[in-house]
Amino acid sequence: MRDVKLSAKKSGKRDDKEKALAAVVRDDLDEEMKRLPVEIPASYHRRLHNMRANSLDNIPVKKFVIEALTDLFEKYDNGKGDHHLQD
């Protein structure tokens, strides 16, 4: 198992963000996928499935979740998260 550092590199280029963005738009993922067992409020679950049902290209729920996680990583990288993290 490989650890992925989520902080920005000094060069300004973030491989983790690029991979996550690519995952959102591509079906042929070149990165190992891992399950994320998590319970979410039923209303969120319904909304995600409604988003999938209303998407023009029948986007899988997984891709919406990956997009949301990408935004979350960026938020924390910019120091704007709701919870404090160690450097």
FENCORDA-V813465 format. One record per residue. N is the residue number from 1. PHI is phi in radians with two decimals (none if undefined). Layout:
BEGIN
N PHI
N PHI
END
This chain:
BEGIN
1 none
2 -1.88
3 -1.45
4 -1.97
5 -1.46
6 -1.72
7 -1.45
8 -1.21
9 -1.42
10 -1.11
11 -1.30
12 1.55
13 -1.74
14 -2.07
15 -1.13
16 -1.11
17 -1.20
18 -1.08
19 -1.14
20 -1.15
21 -1.12
22 -1.12
23 -1.13
24 -1.19
25 -1.77
26 -2.02
27 -1.74
28 -1.65
29 -1.24
30 -1.71
31 -2.03
32 -1.04
33 -1.70
34 -2.25
35 -1.26
36 -2.17
37 -1.24
38 -2.62
39 -1.72
40 -2.20
41 -1.02
42 -1.00
43 -1.13
44 -1.16
45 -1.04
46 -1.07
47 -1.11
48 -1.07
49 -1.23
50 -1.18
51 -1.06
52 -1.07
53 -1.10
54 -1.61
55 -1.28
56 -1.16
57 -1.89
58 0.93
59 -1.13
60 -1.14
61 -0.96
62 -0.92
63 -1.23
64 -1.15
65 -1.18
66 -1.08
67 -1.07
68 -1.13
69 -1.15
70 -1.05
71 -1.11
72 -1.10
73 -1.03
74 -1.12
75 -1.02
76 -1.23
77 -1.08
78 -1.57
79 1.25
80 -1.93
81 -1.30
82 -1.35
83 -2.04
84 -1.45
85 -2.09
86 -1.33
87 -1.33
END
